[in-house]
Amino acid sequence: MSTIFTQIINREIPADIVYEDEMCLAFRDINPQAPVHVLLIPKKQIVSMATVEMEDQVILGHLMVKASEIASSLGLGESGYRLVVNTNADAGQSVFHLHIHILGGRKLTWPPG
């Protein structure tokens, strides 16, 4: 199943890419909810956290390490940032390719919504 994120990975549509390696890609969200709003996606299509399997543990760990590195490279390491993974429609997932929102650049409130 192809998603907009698959199209970004395949360079079929443009994106403002901030990081890429063999396992993942990070790009700026086109509808930012904070001054810094980057989406980090695995290149392997995983539908959501609800569908992860034991074989995905390496890529999930890689994503978390890269999320921290990307946040720091974007100047969020000192002030703080939020990582969000929405899982399925009721939680707000609109693209069914696992992705981590990296949000920061302002004080974030809780609860988020």
C-alpha positions in Angstrom: 0.0 0.0 0.0 1.6 3.3 -1.1 1.2 6.3 1.1 2.3 9.9 0.7 5.3 9.0 2.9 6.2 6.2 0.5 6.1 8.8 -2.3 8.4 11.0 -0.3 10.9 8.2 0.3 10.8 7.4 -3.5 11.2 11.1 -4.3 7.9 11.1 -6.3 6.9 14.2 -4.4 9.1 16.8 -2.8 9.8 17.3 0.9 12.1 19.5 3.0 14.3 16.6 4.2 16.4 17.3 7.3 17.9 13.8 7.8 18.2 10.5 5.9 20.0 7.2 6.3 19.4 3.6 5.0 16.6 3.0 7.6 14.8 6.3 8.0 13.9 9.7 6.6 13.0 12.9 8.4 11.3 15.9 6.9 9.5 19.1 7.9 5.8 18.8 8.4 3.8 20.8 5.8 1.2 21.7 8.5 3.5 22.5 11.5 1.9 22.5 15.0 5.0 24.1 16.6 7.9 26.2 15.3 9.8 23.0 14.8 7.7 20.1 13.5 9.6 17.2 11.8 8.2 13.8 10.9 10.6 10.8 11.2 9.6 7.8 9.2 11.0 4.3 8.7 11.8 3.5 5.1 10.2 0.1 5.8 6.4 0.6 5.6 5.0 -0.2 9.0 1.3 0.7 9.2 1.2 1.8 12.8 2.4 0.9 16.3 -0.5 -1.5 16.5 1.1 -3.6 13.7 4.7 -3.7 14.8 6.3 -7.1 15.1 9.3 -8.4 17.0 11.4 -8.1 13.8 10.8 -4.3 13.9 12.6 -3.8 17.2 15.9 -2.8 15.6 14.3 -0.1 13.4 12.1 1.2 16.3 15.2 1.6 18.4 17.0 3.3 15.5 14.1 5.7 15.1 14.2 6.7 18.8 18.0 7.3 18.7 17.7 9.3 15.5 14.7 11.3 16.9 17.0 12.5 19.8 19.9 13.3 17.4 17.6 15.2 15.0 16.0 17.2 17.8 19.4 18.2 19.1 20.6 19.2 15.6 17.5 21.4 15.3 18.4 23.2 18.5 15.8 21.5 20.8 18.2 19.6 23.0 18.4 22.2 25.8 14.9 23.6 25.8 13.1 20.3 25.2 10.9 18.6 22.7 8.0 16.2 22.4 7.9 12.9 20.4 4.4 11.9 19.4 3.3 8.6 17.7 -0.4 8.6 16.9 -1.8 5.0 16.5 -4.8 4.5 14.3 -7.6 6.9 13.5 -9.1 7.7 16.9 -5.6 8.8 18.1 -5.3 11.1 15.1 -3.2 9.0 12.7 -4.1 10.2 9.2 -1.2 8.6 7.2 -1.0 4.9 7.8 2.8 4.6 7.7 4.3 4.8 11.2 5.8 8.2 11.9 7.2 10.1 14.9 6.4 13.8 15.2 9.3 15.7 16.7 7.8 19.0 18.1 9.5 21.9 19.8 10.6 25.5 19.6 7.9 26.7 22.1 6.5 25.7 25.5 4.3 22.7 24.9 1.2 22.2 27.1 -0.3 19.1 28.6 -2.6 17.4 28.0 -2.1 17.8 24.2 -5.7 17.4 23.2 
